[in-house]
Amino acid sequence: MCSSTAPTRTAARRAPTGGPGRRLAALAACVLLAAGCAKAGTAGTGAADGGGVKSPVKVGLVYSRTGPLAAYGKQYVDGFKAGLDYATKGTGAVDGHRIEVEEQDDAGDPAKAVSAAKDLIGKGHKILAGSTASGVALQVGPIAAQNKVLFISGPAAADKITGLNRYTFRSGRQSYQDIRTAASFIGDAKGRKVTVLAQDNAFGQANVAAVKDVLGAQGATVEQVLAPPSATDLTPFATQAGNARPDLLFVAWAGDTASALWTALSQQDVFSGTKVVTGLDLAASYPLFGPAGERIYFLNHYFAGAAGTPVEKAMTDAVTAAGGKTDIFTPDGFTAAQMIVHAVEAAHGSAEDTSALVKALEGWSFDGVKGRTTVRAEDHALLQPMFQVRLTGTGADARPSVAKALTADEVAPPVAPMAG
């Protein structure tokens, strides 16, 4: 271990004077020792003590490994691993700095997520990613800003995440992009009646707000039916939505109770009386729609094979090779890894200057899984294509197909003021 130069000078004074050659040798040794100490302590090298090995970039993933959104969390982390391999060209490192990933489970609980985020920050992590649930992202984002840590939210869709603060970004779509895609199904909304059926949580409330912002602004009357996230008997809520007799029923639902909801809507014969639009969820949900699936108009963030891009193929190949399957939120993890690697590359392998990481991402446009993708500089919205999708077949034979791909500009949310 290097120390100050004072002991070296003392040692030189005590050494016997055996002629110019010995004195020159002693001087040379001191110079080499001083040079070695200066190199190890030089700011920005990132070298670890004793071996010249560059220090790692520590990334914390806080996501739903368990809980009601665990299936989404699995897709996210599979995509992240594939994206990290892709973006680092198989090295797992940037500029010789290995990216070390530590995973923590929030189980969809904001309190657990905040605790996990604080733990990771306390252990020196300058980059956090994850957040399967919107309620989690809205709590972790402010923690990241307080500690000046880069935070890249994942599948969480709440619009308030966009513009939350300068340290918060997102690697998935947001509710407004969903609603813009839904709005493309009905054309002129003026004078139409729209009902939103959703869970009474951050995700559901964000969808209600987005429908009012988009379709309400176009002249539609927007009503809402909100169910507690813990509800298992969903018949009363399906009945209420059907009795409203809207021109369009927009369903925003996530989690393990989705099958119960579609069963309840079918039993109440809602599909025969109104046009139903919803987001196409993970592949396991396709059979749950039953015969009604062919009567639903689906907006879609992503399904396996939807994009047809070279990046999608790379993601699919990597996830498949690891024994997994791509699904709706696999791109969110993949994109997060692309963003992190790009930011660290711009900082020459260091994550210490968070402002530099933020600056590197603002305005960055890149080839993503779904096509050309841009991080909007003003509010960190992720501008990306979206899809209109139809489902054909029933049960295990249900298959999605793209009816229309909407460009990033067609579904772009309005610029949000940066809150902090």
Rosetta blueprint (number, residue, H / E / L):
1 M L
2 C L
3 S L
4 S L
5 T L
6 A H
7 P H
8 T H
9 R H
10 T H
11 A H
12 A H
13 R H
14 R H
15 A L
16 P L
17 T L
18 G L
19 G L
20 P H
21 G H
22 R H
23 R H
24 L H
25 A H
26 A H
27 L H
28 A H
29 A H
30 C H
31 V H
32 L H
33 L H
34 A H
35 A H
36 G H
37 C H
38 A H
39 K H
40 A H
41 G H
42 T L
43 A L
44 G L
45 T L
46 G L
47 A E
48 A L
49 D L
50 G L
51 G L
52 G L
53 V L
54 K E
55 S L
56 P L
57 V E
58 K E
59 V E
60 G E
61 L E
62 V E
63 Y E
64 S L
65 R L
66 T L
67 G L
68 P L
69 L L
70 A H
71 A H
72 Y H
73 G H
74 K H
75 Q H
76 Y H
77 V H
78 D H
79 G H
80 F H
81 K H
82 A H
83 G H
84 L H
85 D H
86 Y H
87 A H
88 T L
89 K L
90 G L
91 T L
92 G L
93 A E
94 V E
95 D L
96 G L
97 H E
98 R E
99 I E
100 E E
101 V E
102 E E
103 E E
104 Q E
105 D E
106 D L
107 A L
108 G L
109 D L
110 P H
111 A H
112 K H
113 A H
114 V H
115 S H
116 A H
117 A H
118 K H
119 D H
120 L H
121 I H
122 G H
123 K L
124 G L
125 H L
126 K L
127 I E
128 L E
129 A E
130 G E
131 S L
132 T L
133 A L
134 S H
135 G H
136 V H
137 A H
138 L H
139 Q H
140 V H
141 G H
142 P H
143 I H
144 A H
145 A H
146 Q H
147 N L
148 K L
149 V L
150 L E
151 F E
152 I E
153 S E
154 G L
155 P L
156 A L
157 A L
158 A L
159 D H
160 K H
161 I H
162 T L
163 G L
164 L L
165 N L
166 R L
167 Y L
168 T E
169 F E
170 R E
171 S L
172 G L
173 R L
174 Q L
175 S H
176 Y H
177 Q H
178 D H
179 I H
180 R H
181 T H
182 A H
183 A H
184 S L
185 F L
186 I L
187 G L
188 D L
189 A L
190 K L
191 G L
192 R L
193 K E
194 V E
195 T E
196 V E
197 L E
198 A E
199 Q E
200 D L
201 N L
202 A H
203 F H
204 G H
205 Q H
206 A H
207 N H
208 V H
209 A H
210 A H
211 V H
212 K H
213 D H
214 V H
215 L H
216 G H
217 A L
218 Q L
219 G L
220 A L
221 T E
222 V E
223 E E
224 Q E
225 V E
226 L E
227 A E
228 P L
229 P L
230 S L
231 A L
232 T L
233 D L
234 L L
235 T H
236 P H
237 F H
238 A H
239 T H
240 Q H
241 A H
242 G H
243 N H
244 A L
245 R L
246 P L
247 D L
248 L E
249 L E
250 F E
251 V E
252 A E
253 W L
254 A L
255 G L
256 D L
257 T L
258 A H
259 S H
260 A H
261 L H
262 W H
263 T H
264 A H
265 L H
266 S H
267 Q H
268 Q L
269 D L
270 V H
271 F H
272 S H
273 G L
274 T L
275 K E
276 V E
277 V E
278 T E
279 G E
280 L L
281 D L
282 L L
283 A H
284 A H
285 S H
286 Y H
287 P H
288 L H
289 F H
290 G H
291 P H
292 A H
293 G H
294 E H
295 R H
296 I L
297 Y E
298 F E
299 L E
300 N E
301 H L
302 Y L
303 F L
304 A L
305 G L
306 A L
307 A L
308 G L
309 T L
310 P H
311 V H
312 E H
313 K H
314 A H
315 M H
316 T H
317 D H
318 A H
319 V H
320 T H
321 A H
322 A L
323 G L
324 G L
325 K L
326 T L
327 D L
328 I L
329 F L
330 T H
331 P H
332 D H
333 G H
334 F H
335 T H
336 A H
337 A H
338 Q H
339 M H
340 I H
341 V H
342 H H
343 A H
344 V H
345 E H
346 A H
347 A L
348 H L
349 G L
350 S L
351 A L
352 E L
353 D L
354 T H
355 S H
356 A H
357 L H
358 V H
359 K H
360 A H
361 L H
362 E L
363 G L
364 W L
365 S E
366 F E
367 D E
368 G E
369 V L
370 K L
371 G E
372 R E
373 T E
374 T E
375 V E
376 R L
377 A L
378 E L
379 D L
380 H L
381 A L
382 L E
383 L E
384 Q L
385 P L
386 M E
387 F E
388 Q E
389 V E
390 R E
391 L E
392 T E
393 G L
394 T L
395 G H
396 A H
397 D H
398 A L
399 R E
400 P E
401 S E
402 V E
403 A E
404 K E
405 A E
406 L E
407 T L
408 A L
409 D L
410 E L
411 V L
412 A L
413 P L
414 P L
415 V L
416 A L
417 P L
418 M L
419 A L
420 G L
